[in-house]
């Protein structure tokens, strides 16, 4: 988990930097949503490190600091996990708005600023996880040990006060476990954002088919670039959604098992071996879900070329000017921004679009072909 977390932190910070590069050519609101997703993922990686990883790496942290911090790290981790899930859903919704020109079910709607969307998501996530702050508390417990006196050989009982963290009465209540921990949390944190992602993905697919009729407005190179970039960004979105689904399947499985156990009224105190092992795996999957988006972004050719351009600039400094020009040239070709030489300068292809067809062209394509500003 620490290794994956370090990779994820570096990848998310790098993603934020690259997404803000002007050559990526994505709408600002969409970039803001992606960057806030990376930010929530990084916050989640930090809290999971202190909650799950550090106690196994440091005895001092486990015995002296973990009991004080875990009642606060636990709700923070759940809050950032919820925010990450809903920001992933927001990515899907914003992608649909990009290719539909802002229309929602046939009606034009005003899109919220990306940072405002993230603020609303965070507020909603905090509200959902308020009960988590009341589930655990730190305290002292008395443990008795047998000790043999070295002089007399007598066995004496010694009481030692040990700092620990334990569940509150609320967390032990079966009604609370059933209604909130297993049902409400699973529905609100996993199932609801998943439904939003799936519905948005279907609408994106349907809208992309409908937008195929506007292709006559572009020349051949622009048409090819438009198809390729839209498909590339959509694949990135599908990859992010698929990663979310895979990494939360185990969590849903454990919740279903716990729910059936509570409904049966068996009152088992411990999980079976397979459930305990799956719970540990789920912790790793949560970290992976927040760490691998950078790898998925690299599926987009333009993102990958900007990354290579950034890498060469950092590695070679000023000597990377030639490499930068090569990468910029490749990016322009990828976006269909090519043309004949004119007076020693490369002339970008003209885009001739009749006003009657402008409404049929999605916002992303307008950016790619220079019709609208980024």
Protein Blocks (a to p, Z undefined) as FASTA:
>chain_A
ZZmmmmmmmmmmmmmmmmmpmklopafklmmmmmmmmmmmmmmmmmmmmmmmmmmmpmkl
mmmmmmmmmmmmmmmmmmmmmmmmmmmmmmmmmmmmmmnnopaghiacddddfklmmmmm
mmmmmmmmmmmmmmbccdddddddddddfklopacddddddddddddfklmpmklmmmmm
mmmmmmmmmmmmmmmmmmmmmmmmmmmmmmmmmmmmpcfklmmmmmmmmmmmmmmmmmmm
mmmmmmmmmmmmmmmmmmmmmmnonopabdcfklmmmmmmmmmmmmmmmmmmmmmmmmpm
klmmmmmmmmmmmmnommlmmmmmmmmmmmmmmnopacddeehiacdddddddfklmmmp
cfklmmmnopacZZ
